[in-house]
Amino acid sequence: MKVIGWLVLLGFVLWCWSLIGADFVRTDTYEAHADAMRSGAIERGWLPREMPASATKILETYVIDTSEIWMRFNADSDGIDELLDRCTASTVAGLPNKRRTLRNAPWWPVQLTTGNEVAAARGGWSLRSCPEMHHAQQPTLAGVAVNRASGTVWYWVN
């Protein structure tokens, strides 16, 4: 009888957890592309295979439940060009949801969230839509914003 009581309690806690919308979120940093490779992050699908080999200062947040990704990294011009060759110009590029982004990746710039398309366009970012970025062998639609002046790439999967 005690076991049934604990199972009921566990079920209730999990049900409450689902109501508040809590996600299993993981944030990782890597100094360079080689560090991300060694950690297995690319193989596991947390980072795209197409990330430039010149990528440095990589910051990535991944929501395990929904496969949402927010990532920022720096890269040289050739690496950025190679990445953007896989993408098409877009005025919106499916910007990530503002509420979910602020909750899961508070380091992400608010100008690159839904409802801020005009600010994103004026903020010096070049927005792209990338239909076939590969995460764990699966082609995935991703958005990319690039600030060429700083060599910073902002990458997301909704």
Buried (B, 14 or more C-beta within 10 A) or exposed (E): EEEEEEEEEEEEEEEEEEEEEEBEBEEBEBEBBEBBBEBEBBEEBBBBEBBBEBBBBBBBBBBEEBBBBBBBBBBBEEBBEBBBEBBEEBEEBBBBBBEBBEBBBEEBBEBBBBEBBEBBBEBBBBBBBBEEBBBEEEEBEBBBBBBEEEBBBBBBBB
